[in-house]
Amino acid sequence: MRGLWPNKEYFYKIGHELSDGTVVWGKSYTFRAPPTPGQNSLQRIIVFGDMGKAERDGSNEFANYQPGSLNTTDKLVEDLDNYDIVFHIGDLPYANGYLSQWDQFTAQVAPISAKKPYMVASGNHERDWPNSGGFFDVKDSGGECGVPAETMYYYPAENRANFWYKVDYGMFRFCVADSEHDWREGTPQYKFIEECLSTVDRKHQPWLIFAAHWVLGYSSNSWYADQGSFEEPEGRESLQKLWQRYRVDIAFFGHVHNYERTCPLYQSQCVTNERSNYSGTMNGIIFVVAGGGGSHLSSYTSAIPKWSVFRDKDYGFTKLTAFNHSSLLFEYKKSSDGKVYDSFTIHRDYRDVLGCVHDSCFPTTLAT
């Protein structure tokens, strides 16, 4: 969106030039350009993963793998006037190598993406294939190896084959990681993540968000519990010190097809007993699994970890509302009715962001 005036509404049409030189135009659409970085205004953001697509004629494709996707899509279409930008954090159509499924998905979300920035992340069903240079040696992409995802949607990555990038939207900075490539310390992606987190001016963009597809944080999903990890293997070991040092507000993940929210955490320990109204100095990171966009649902472990504040095995999406530089509202909504089933608020000023807590400030000495 280079060269656009912030907050201005634009009208546009998409055309197709025929062989005789005439152009067939589509319908007219409108969109509003984003606010300037740091702008103090009402800003509303949708985050979810793992939606897929489904058939409106009631037919059953691929064992009804994405039964909730139409509910999520329809609810977001109904609510278009009440949010500004969407982050779909991986596992978009579950096309598994069939391009027609990408066509179906893009048509399904077109009422959203035609009017709102539709930002995407790379998931296993977009990228993963053996010996293709990815981190996971599985066949989840059906041989796509990321090519359709890299060409269907715009994202401001320096190298589109590396699906990591940053987005400044008003008072927010989003650091979107590519969990299909190595994120551990010493890798190019680790360098990008630290640069993205460290360069934000928190006085003007106080809300710092990390997002990736695979759970690099915390999830009490049953298959993680069976492994005794509550995370993707080697998920947070390298990243948690960056999240803490640069005071990430919320880290979002998909891949697990349910909803879960943690207390503010550091090193697997809750740093406060508060559950819904957070204020004052930042002490830890809130982790959210928002993978209930539409694909078949995932089960939890029966034992609830102390850090798990709210779990819901249902289809839904999350919403962030920044009212100003010191007040943020988080909401989890079910796709079935659009009602809020979990929420919390964050209230703090710039001094609270700067305050040092455990492992958040670089050590200093009196040596000269």
C-alpha positions as CSV (number, residue, x, y, z in Angstrom):
1,M,0.0,0.0,0.0
2,R,2.8,2.4,-0.8
3,G,1.9,5.9,-1.8
4,L,-1.6,5.8,-0.1
5,W,-2.8,8.4,2.3
6,P,-3.3,7.0,5.8
7,N,-7.0,6.3,6.8
8,K,-8.3,7.4,3.3
9,E,-11.0,5.3,1.7
10,Y,-10.1,4.1,-1.8
11,F,-12.3,2.7,-4.6
12,Y,-11.0,0.1,-7.0
13,K,-11.9,-2.5,-9.7
14,I,-10.1,-5.5,-11.0
15,G,-10.0,-6.0,-14.7
16,H,-9.0,-8.6,-17.2
17,E,-7.6,-7.7,-20.6
18,L,-8.9,-9.8,-23.5
19,S,-6.8,-10.8,-26.6
20,D,-8.5,-8.0,-28.6
21,G,-7.3,-5.4,-26.1
22,T,-10.7,-4.8,-24.5
23,V,-10.9,-5.0,-20.7
24,V,-13.6,-6.7,-18.7
25,W,-14.0,-5.1,-15.3
26,G,-15.2,-6.7,-12.1
27,K,-17.4,-5.1,-9.5
28,S,-16.3,-2.0,-7.5
29,Y,-14.7,-2.4,-4.1
30,T,-13.6,-0.1,-1.4
31,F,-10.8,-0.3,1.3
32,R,-9.4,2.0,3.9
33,A,-5.7,2.7,4.0
34,P,-4.0,1.8,7.3
35,P,-3.2,4.3,10.0
36,T,0.3,5.7,10.3
37,P,2.6,3.7,12.6
38,G,1.9,5.0,16.1
39,Q,-1.3,6.8,15.3
40,N,-3.6,7.0,18.3
41,S,-7.1,5.8,17.1
42,L,-9.4,2.9,17.5
43,Q,-7.7,-0.1,15.9
44,R,-9.3,-3.6,15.7
45,I,-7.5,-6.8,14.6
46,I,-8.7,-10.3,14.0
47,V,-6.3,-13.3,14.5
48,F,-7.0,-17.0,13.8
49,G,-5.5,-20.0,12.1
50,D,-6.4,-23.3,10.5
51,M,-9.7,-22.3,8.7
52,G,-9.8,-24.1,5.4
53,K,-12.8,-24.0,3.1
54,A,-16.1,-25.9,2.8
55,E,-18.9,-26.6,0.3
56,R,-22.1,-24.5,0.6
57,D,-24.1,-27.1,-1.3
58,G,-23.7,-29.6,1.6
59,S,-21.4,-31.9,-0.3
60,N,-18.6,-33.6,1.7
61,E,-15.1,-33.0,0.5
62,F,-12.0,-34.7,2.1
63,A,-13.9,-36.3,4.9
64,N,-15.5,-33.0,6.0
65,Y,-12.1,-31.9,7.2
66,Q,-13.0,-28.2,7.6
67,P,-16.6,-28.3,8.9
68,G,-16.4,-25.0,10.8
69,S,-14.8,-22.8,8.1
70,L,-18.0,-21.4,6.7
71,N,-19.2,-20.4,10.1
72,T,-16.0,-18.4,10.7
73,T,-16.0,-16.9,7.3
74,D,-19.6,-15.9,7.4
75,K,-19.3,-14.4,10.9
76,L,-16.3,-12.3,9.8
77,V,-18.2,-11.1,6.7
78,E,-21.2,-10.1,8.8
79,D,-18.9,-8.1,11.1
80,L,-16.8,-6.3,8.4
81,D,-17.5,-2.9,9.8
82,N,-16.1,-3.8,13.2
83,Y,-12.5,-4.7,12.5
84,D,-9.7,-3.3,10.4
85,I,-7.2,-6.1,9.5
86,V,-7.0,-9.9,9.6
87,F,-4.1,-12.2,10.4
88,H,-4.7,-15.8,9.2
89,I,-1.8,-17.5,10.9
90,G,-1.3,-20.6,8.7
91,D,-3.1,-23.6,7.2
92,L,-5.2,-21.6,4.8
93,P,-7.2,-23.8,2.4
94,Y,-5.8,-27.3,3.1
95,A,-5.5,-27.6,-0.7
96,N,-3.0,-30.5,-0.4
97,G,-1.7,-29.8,-3.9
98,Y,-5.0,-29.2,-5.7
99,L,-5.0,-25.7,-7.1
100,S,-8.8,-25.7,-7.5
101,Q,-9.0,-25.7,-3.7
102,W,-7.0,-22.5,-3.6
103,D,-9.5,-21.0,-6.0
104,Q,-12.4,-22.1,-3.7
105,F,-10.7,-20.7,-0.6
106,T,-9.8,-17.3,-2.2
107,A,-13.4,-17.0,-3.4
108,Q,-14.7,-17.9,0.1
109,V,-12.7,-15.2,1.8
110,A,-13.0,-12.6,-1.0
111,P,-15.7,-10.6,0.8
112,I,-13.1,-10.1,3.6
113,S,-9.9,-9.8,1.6
114,A,-11.4,-7.4,-0.9
115,K,-12.1,-4.8,1.8
116,K,-9.5,-5.6,4.6
117,P,-5.8,-6.3,4.6
118,Y,-5.7,-10.1,4.8
119,M,-2.3,-11.0,6.2
120,V,-1.2,-14.7,6.2
121,A,1.4,-16.9,7.8
122,S,2.9,-20.1,6.5
123,G,1.6,-23.4,7.9
124,N,2.5,-27.0,7.5
125,H,-0.3,-27.5,4.9
126,E,1.2,-24.7,2.8
127,R,4.9,-25.5,3.0
128,D,6.0,-28.9,4.4
129,W,7.3,-31.6,2.0
130,P,10.3,-33.9,2.5
131,N,13.7,-32.7,1.2
132,S,12.3,-29.3,0.3
133,G,14.3,-27.2,2.7
134,G,11.7,-26.8,5.4
135,F,12.1,-27.6,9.1
136,F,9.6,-30.4,9.2
137,D,10.1,-33.5,7.0
138,V,6.4,-34.3,6.5
139,K,4.1,-34.4,3.4
140,D,1.4,-32.0,4.7
141,S,1.5,-29.6,1.8
142,G,0.7,-32.3,-0.8
143,G,3.8,-31.1,-2.7
144,E,3.0,-27.4,-2.8
145,C,6.2,-26.5,-1.0
146,G,4.8,-23.1,-0.3
147,V,4.5,-21.9,-3.9
148,P,0.8,-21.2,-4.0
149,A,0.8,-19.5,-0.6
150,E,3.8,-17.3,-1.6
151,T,2.0,-16.1,-4.8
152,M,-1.7,-15.9,-3.8
153,Y,-1.3,-13.3,-1.0
154,Y,1.0,-10.3,-0.4
155,Y,3.2,-10.2,2.6
156,P,6.2,-7.8,3.1
157,A,9.0,-10.3,3.4
158,E,12.4,-9.5,2.1
159,N,12.6,-13.0,0.6
160,R,9.2,-14.5,-0.2
161,A,10.5,-18.0,0.1
162,N,11.2,-17.1,3.8
163,F,7.8,-16.5,5.1
164,W,8.8,-14.2,8.0
165,Y,7.9,-10.5,8.1
166,K,6.9,-7.5,10.2
167,V,3.8,-5.4,10.0
168,D,3.3,-2.0,11.6
169,Y,-0.4,-1.1,12.0
170,G,-1.1,2.0,14.0
171,M,-0.2,1.2,17.6
172,F,0.6,-2.4,16.8
173,R,3.7,-4.2,15.6
174,F,3.3,-7.7,14.4
175,C,6.3,-10.0,14.1
176,V,5.1,-12.9,12.0
177,A,7.4,-15.9,12.1
178,D,7.7,-18.8,9.7
179,S,7.5,-22.0,11.8
180,E,8.2,-24.1,8.7
181,H,11.8,-22.8,8.7
182,D,14.3,-23.1,11.6
183,W,13.7,-20.4,14.2
184,R,16.4,-21.4,16.7
185,E,19.3,-19.3,17.9
186,G,22.0,-18.7,15.2
187,T,19.6,-19.0,12.3
188,P,18.6,-16.2,9.8
189,Q,15.0,-16.3,11.2
190,Y,16.2,-15.9,14.8
191,K,18.1,-12.8,13.7
192,F,15.0,-11.4,12.0
193,I,12.8,-12.1,15.0
194,E,15.2,-10.3,17.3
195,E,15.5,-7.4,14.9
196,C,11.7,-7.1,14.6
197,L,11.2,-7.2,18.3
198,S,14.0,-4.9,19.3
199,T,13.5,-2.1,16.8
200,V,9.9,-1.2,17.7
201,D,9.4,2.2,19.4
202,R,7.1,1.2,22.3
203,K,6.3,4.8,23.1
204,H,4.5,5.0,19.8
205,Q,3.6,1.4,19.2
206,P,3.0,-0.1,22.6
207,W,1.4,-3.3,21.5
208,L,4.0,-5.9,20.4
209,I,2.6,-9.1,19.0
210,F,4.4,-12.3,18.0
211,A,2.6,-14.9,15.7
212,A,3.5,-18.2,14.1
213,H,1.7,-21.3,13.0
214,W,3.1,-24.2,15.0
215,V,2.9,-23.9,18.8
216,L,6.2,-22.4,19.8
217,G,4.8,-21.4,23.1
218,Y,2.3,-23.4,25.2
219,S,-0.6,-25.7,24.5
220,S,-2.3,-28.4,26.6
221,N,-3.3,-30.2,23.5
222,S,-3.4,-34.0,24.1
223,W,-0.6,-34.9,21.6
224,Y,1.8,-32.4,23.2
225,A,0.8,-33.7,26.7
226,D,1.6,-37.3,25.5
227,Q,5.1,-36.0,24.6
228,G,5.4,-34.3,27.9
229,S,6.3,-31.0,26.3
230,F,3.2,-28.8,26.0
231,E,4.9,-27.2,22.9
232,E,6.4,-28.1,19.6
233,P,9.8,-29.8,20.3
234,E,12.4,-27.1,20.7
235,G,9.7,-24.5,20.2
236,R,10.2,-21.9,22.8
237,E,13.6,-22.8,24.1
238,S,15.4,-20.2,21.9
239,L,12.6,-17.7,21.7
240,Q,11.4,-17.2,25.2
241,K,14.3,-15.0,26.2
242,L,13.6,-12.8,23.2
243,W,9.9,-12.6,24.0
244,Q,10.8,-11.6,27.6
245,R,13.6,-9.3,26.9
246,Y,11.6,-7.2,24.4
247,R,8.4,-7.5,26.3
248,V,6.0,-9.1,23.8
249,D,2.4,-8.6,24.9
250,I,0.8,-11.6,23.3
251,A,2.1,-14.6,21.3
252,F,-0.4,-16.2,18.9
253,F,-0.2,-19.7,17.5
254,G,-2.4,-22.0,15.4
255,H,-1.9,-25.7,14.3
256,V,-3.8,-27.0,17.3
257,H,-7.4,-26.8,16.4
258,N,-8.9,-25.3,19.5
259,Y,-8.7,-22.2,21.7
260,E,-6.5,-21.7,24.7
261,R,-5.1,-18.8,26.7
262,T,-2.4,-18.8,29.3
263,C,-1.6,-16.6,32.3
264,P,1.3,-14.2,31.7
265,L,4.2,-16.7,31.7
266,Y,7.9,-16.8,31.9
267,Q,9.9,-20.1,32.1
268,S,6.6,-22.0,32.5
269,Q,5.6,-20.1,35.6
270,C,2.7,-17.7,36.0
271,V,4.0,-14.3,37.0
272,T,0.7,-13.1,38.4
273,N,-2.5,-14.6,39.8
274,E,-4.6,-12.1,37.9
275,R,-6.7,-13.7,35.1
276,S,-8.5,-11.0,33.2
277,N,-7.3,-7.4,34.1
278,Y,-3.6,-6.8,33.7
279,S,-2.0,-3.5,34.6
280,G,1.4,-2.1,35.6
281,T,4.8,-3.5,34.8
282,M,5.0,-6.3,32.3
283,N,6.3,-9.5,33.9
284,G,5.5,-12.2,31.4
285,I,4.0,-13.1,28.0
286,I,0.4,-14.2,27.4
287,F,0.2,-17.1,25.0
288,V,-2.9,-17.8,22.8
289,V,-3.7,-20.8,20.6
290,A,-6.2,-19.6,18.1
291,G,-6.4,-22.6,15.8
292,G,-10.1,-23.1,15.8
293,G,-10.8,-21.3,12.5
294,G,-12.6,-24.2,10.9
295,S,-10.6,-27.5,10.6
296,H,-11.5,-30.6,12.7
297,L,-11.1,-29.9,16.4
298,S,-8.3,-31.1,18.7
299,S,-8.6,-32.5,22.1
300,Y,-6.9,-31.4,25.3
301,T,-5.1,-33.3,28.0
302,S,-7.4,-34.2,30.9
303,A,-5.1,-32.6,33.4
304,I,-5.3,-28.8,33.2
305,P,-1.9,-27.1,33.6
306,K,-1.7,-24.3,36.2
307,W,-0.8,-21.8,33.4
308,S,-3.9,-22.6,31.3
309,V,-6.5,-19.9,32.1
310,F,-9.2,-20.8,29.5
311,R,-9.8,-23.6,27.0
312,D,-12.5,-24.1,24.5
313,K,-12.8,-27.0,22.0
314,D,-14.9,-25.1,19.4
315,Y,-14.6,-23.0,16.3
316,G,-13.8,-19.4,16.9
317,F,-11.4,-16.4,16.4
318,T,-9.8,-13.8,18.5
319,K,-10.0,-10.0,18.3
320,L,-7.6,-7.3,19.6
321,T,-9.0,-3.8,20.2
322,A,-6.5,-1.0,21.0
323,F,-8.4,2.0,22.3
324,N,-5.3,4.1,22.8
325,H,-1.6,3.8,23.8
326,S,-2.4,2.4,27.2
327,S,-5.6,0.3,26.9
328,L,-6.0,-3.0,25.0
329,L,-8.9,-5.4,24.9
330,F,-8.6,-9.1,23.9
331,E,-11.7,-11.2,23.0
332,Y,-12.3,-14.8,22.0
333,K,-15.5,-15.2,20.0
334,K,-17.2,-18.4,18.8
335,S,-17.9,-18.7,15.1
336,S,-21.4,-20.1,15.8
337,D,-22.8,-16.9,17.3
338,G,-20.1,-14.3,17.4
339,K,-20.4,-13.9,21.1
340,V,-17.5,-13.3,23.5
341,Y,-16.6,-16.3,25.6
342,D,-13.2,-15.2,27.0
343,S,-11.6,-11.8,27.3
344,F,-9.0,-9.8,29.2
345,T,-7.7,-6.2,29.3
346,I,-4.3,-4.7,29.5
347,H,-3.8,-1.2,31.0
348,R,-0.4,0.4,31.3
349,D,1.7,3.4,30.3
350,Y,5.1,3.7,28.7
351,R,6.9,3.5,32.0
352,D,5.3,0.1,32.7
353,V,6.7,-1.2,29.4
354,L,10.2,0.1,30.2
355,G,10.3,-1.4,33.7
356,C,12.9,-4.1,34.2
357,V,11.7,-7.6,35.3
358,H,13.5,-10.9,35.3
359,D,15.7,-11.3,32.2
360,S,14.1,-8.3,30.4
361,C,17.0,-5.9,30.7
362,F,20.6,-6.3,29.6
363,P,23.0,-6.7,32.5
364,T,25.1,-3.7,33.3
365,T,28.2,-3.1,35.4
366,L,30.0,0.0,36.9
367,A,33.1,-0.9,35.0
368,T,34.5,1.8,32.7
